[in-house]
């Protein structure tokens, strides 16, 4: 639902939402995007659409989008590209 919303925003070419560890809540969501869009505008739009608890807490931009042979997003590869693995 959040990925579909992000993908529909002007200037977003690709979007994924990944969980990140959070000491207080267990996990929080982070958006990963390819595109030319303002981070603050993305976060504000997500908060308005989904509320503060469900909206991603941060946005990261990548130049290379890893995909599996099936054409789906390689989430492990995306985490690796961000230096999370």
MARTIVEX-819107 format. One line per 10 residues: number of its first residue (from 1); their letters; for each residue x, y, z of N, C-alpha, C. Coordinates in steps of 0.02 Angstrom, whole numbers. Layout:
N
NUM	a	X Y Z X Y Z X Y Z; ...
This chain:
85
1	xxxxxxxxxx	41 -59 0 0 0 0 44 63 0; 94 64 43 138 123 46 181 128 -16; 206 71 -40 247 71 -101 206 95 -161; 144 74 -166 101 97 -221 90 172 -217; 78 198 -157 69 269 -147 132 307 -168; 190 284 -145 253 317 -162 266 315 -237; 253 258 -269 264 252 -341 221 299 -382; 163 317 -355 117 362 -390 136 436 -382; 183 451 -338 202 521 -329 242 546 -390; 231 608 -411 269 635 -467 344 636 -450
11	xxxxxxxxxx	384 613 -498 456 613 -489 484 549 -460; 441 501 -441 465 437 -414 462 384 -468; 520 355 -484 524 303 -535 515 234 -505; 544 222 -446 538 157 -411 535 170 -337; 501 125 -301 494 134 -229 492 66 -194; 523 64 -135 518 6 -91 514 33 -20; 484 -6 24 480 12 94 510 -46 134; 560 -30 174 596 -81 212 590 -69 286; 587 -123 326 587 -114 399 658 -105 425; 665 -63 475 730 -53 509 719 -61 584
21	xxxxxxxxxx	769 -88 618 762 -97 691 751 -30 726; 708 -32 776 693 27 816 690 5 889; 731 35 932 735 15 1002 669 26 1039; 630 75 1019 567 90 1053 509 49 1029; 502 42 963 443 9 935 457 -59 903; 518 -80 902 537 -143 870 562 -132 800; 521 -100 758 541 -81 690 508 -16 670; 538 18 622 506 74 589 518 66 514; 479 101 474 484 94 401 528 149 371; 563 129 318 606 175 281 589 167 207
31	xxxxxxxxxx	580 222 173 567 220 101 633 224 63; 638 184 10 696 186 -34 669 203 -104; 697 255 -134 669 280 -197 723 290 -250; 700 286 -312 737 311 -370 694 367 -397; 722 426 -402 683 480 -430 710 548 -410; 675 598 -432 693 667 -418 635 699 -381; 633 689 -317 579 714 -275 610 737 -209; 579 785 -178 604 812 -115 588 765 -57; 638 749 -17 628 703 39 575 728 87; 577 792 104 527 820 150 457 816 122
41	xxxxxxxxxx	449 826 58 383 821 27 357 750 28; 401 701 17 382 631 20 358 612 90; 398 631 140 380 615 209 314 648 229; 305 711 210 243 747 227 183 714 193; 190 695 130 135 662 94 117 595 126; 168 558 147 156 493 179 121 502 247; 143 551 286 111 564 351 38 585 342; 25 626 291 -43 648 278 -87 589 256; -60 543 218 -98 487 192 -107 430 243; -53 415 279 -54 355 322 -51 368 397
51	xxxxxxxxxx	-36 429 416 -29 445 487 43 435 509; 60 465 565 130 466 589 157 397 606; 114 352 630 139 286 652 152 239 593; 116 245 539 123 200 482 170 227 428; 178 291 425 219 323 373 293 307 383; 331 302 328 404 293 335 435 351 374; 487 336 411 521 387 452 577 422 414; 601 390 361 657 418 323 651 398 250; 686 434 208 688 419 136 762 414 117; 779 361 80 846 353 52 839 349 -24
61	xxxxxxxxxx	885 380 -59 885 379 -132 942 336 -156; 930 295 -208 981 254 -238 982 267 -313; 1040 255 -344 1046 263 -416 1035 197 -452; 1053 142 -419 1047 75 -449 994 36 -411; 947 6 -448 893 -32 -418 904 -106 -434; 924 -146 -384 936 -217 -397 871 -255 -408; 870 -299 -457 811 -340 -471 831 -413 -476; 784 -456 -460 793 -528 -466 780 -549 -539; 794 -611 -554 783 -637 -622 709 -630 -641; 665 -632 -592 593 -627 -605 572 -555 -622
71	xxxxxxxxxx	618 -507 -610 602 -437 -622 579 -400 -560; 569 -438 -505 548 -407 -442 609 -375 -408; 595 -328 -364 648 -295 -327 686 -345 -283; 752 -342 -286 794 -383 -242 803 -344 -177; 762 -360 -127 763 -322 -65 829 -330 -28; 858 -389 -28 923 -400 4 977 -360 -33; 974 -358 -99 1021 -319 -137 1012 -244 -125; 950 -223 -115 937 -153 -100 965 -134 -32; 956 -178 17 986 -166 84 1062 -163 78; 1091 -207 38 1163 -207 28 1188 -143 -5
81	xxxxx	1148 -117 -53 1167 -55 -87 1166 4 -38; 1125 -2 14 1121 51 64 1172 41 120; 1209 -15 117 1259 -29 168 1230 -58 232; 1170 -86 227 1136 -114 287 1153 -187 298; 1185 -220 252 1202 -291 259 1276 -300 262
